[in-house]
Amino acid sequence: MNMLPLHISDKALTEVKNIISHKSIPKDYGLRIGMKGAGCGGMSFLLGFDHQKEGDDVFEKEGLTIYIEKKHLMYLIGMEVDFYEGSDARGFTFAKEGNESN
């Protein structure tokens, strides 16, 4: 396994594991982290569950298998995935480590 190019906060990791244990995520799926498009609003990041595909780099964090397409790696280096839960919103966030969440 390779070294994960981004940081996943403890809060985000706990929430992902909670989703896996309470939803019908197939046992052979892992967490897919990537990006889509880079339009006027900048890059959009994605997080979901998927099976391994050809061209994926495979990572592991605390028993969780993570898939990232090789072409997305350079955009994810130094990013942090966090989970925000407040009275105004709830969800995963992506930000450069040390910056405010996007």
C-alpha positions as CSV (number, residue, x, y, z in Angstrom):
1,M,0.0,0.0,0.0
2,N,1.1,3.5,-0.7
3,M,1.3,6.5,1.6
4,L,-2.0,8.5,1.6
5,P,-1.4,11.9,-0.1
6,L,-4.1,13.7,1.9
7,H,-5.2,13.8,5.5
8,I,-8.5,12.4,6.6
9,S,-9.6,13.8,10.0
10,D,-10.6,11.5,12.8
11,K,-14.2,13.0,12.6
12,A,-14.4,12.2,8.8
13,L,-13.0,8.7,9.3
14,T,-15.5,8.0,12.1
15,E,-18.4,9.3,9.9
16,V,-17.3,7.1,6.9
17,K,-17.1,4.0,9.1
18,N,-20.5,4.9,10.6
19,I,-22.0,5.1,7.0
20,I,-20.4,1.7,6.1
21,S,-21.9,0.1,9.2
22,H,-25.4,1.5,8.8
23,K,-25.9,1.5,5.1
24,S,-25.8,-1.3,2.5
25,I,-22.3,-0.7,1.3
26,P,-21.0,-3.8,-0.4
27,K,-18.1,-5.5,1.5
28,D,-15.8,-5.3,-1.6
29,Y,-16.2,-1.5,-1.9
30,G,-13.8,1.1,-0.6
31,L,-13.9,4.8,-0.2
32,R,-13.3,6.7,-3.5
33,I,-11.8,10.1,-3.2
34,G,-11.4,12.2,-6.3
35,M,-12.3,15.3,-8.2
36,K,-14.5,16.3,-11.1
37,G,-14.3,19.2,-13.4
38,A,-12.5,22.5,-12.9
39,G,-15.0,25.1,-14.2
40,C,-15.4,28.7,-13.3
41,G,-16.1,27.8,-9.6
42,G,-12.9,25.8,-9.3
43,M,-12.4,22.1,-8.6
44,S,-15.2,20.0,-7.2
45,F,-14.1,17.1,-5.0
46,L,-16.0,13.9,-4.6
47,L,-16.3,11.2,-1.9
48,G,-18.2,8.0,-2.3
49,F,-18.1,4.2,-2.2
50,D,-16.9,2.2,-5.1
51,H,-15.0,-0.9,-6.2
52,Q,-11.4,-0.8,-7.3
53,K,-10.9,0.2,-11.0
54,E,-8.0,-0.2,-13.3
55,G,-5.7,2.8,-12.8
56,D,-6.5,3.3,-9.1
57,D,-3.9,3.8,-6.5
58,V,-4.9,1.9,-3.3
59,F,-4.4,3.3,0.2
60,E,-5.3,2.1,3.6
61,K,-6.2,4.1,6.8
62,E,-7.2,2.3,10.0
63,G,-8.7,-0.6,8.1
64,L,-10.5,1.5,5.5
65,T,-9.5,0.9,1.9
66,I,-9.2,4.1,-0.2
67,Y,-9.2,4.4,-4.0
68,I,-7.8,7.4,-5.9
69,E,-7.4,7.6,-9.6
70,K,-3.8,8.3,-10.5
71,K,-4.8,11.4,-12.5
72,H,-6.4,12.9,-9.4
73,L,-3.5,12.4,-7.0
74,M,-1.7,15.7,-7.8
75,Y,-4.8,17.7,-7.0
76,L,-5.4,15.9,-3.7
77,I,-1.8,16.2,-2.3
78,G,-2.0,18.3,0.9
79,M,-5.8,18.3,1.1
80,E,-7.7,17.5,4.3
81,V,-11.1,15.7,4.3
82,D,-13.0,16.7,7.4
83,F,-16.6,16.3,8.6
84,Y,-18.6,19.3,9.7
85,E,-21.7,19.1,11.8
86,G,-23.4,22.2,13.0
87,S,-26.8,23.8,13.3
88,D,-26.5,25.2,9.8
89,A,-25.1,22.3,7.8
90,R,-23.7,18.8,8.0
91,G,-21.3,17.1,5.6
92,F,-17.8,16.4,4.4
93,T,-15.4,19.2,3.5
94,F,-12.2,19.4,1.5
95,A,-9.6,22.1,2.3
96,K,-5.9,22.6,1.9
97,E,-4.4,21.5,5.3
98,G,-4.1,24.4,7.6
99,N,-6.8,26.5,5.7
100,E,-10.5,27.1,6.3
101,S,-12.8,24.4,4.9
102,N,-14.2,24.8,1.4
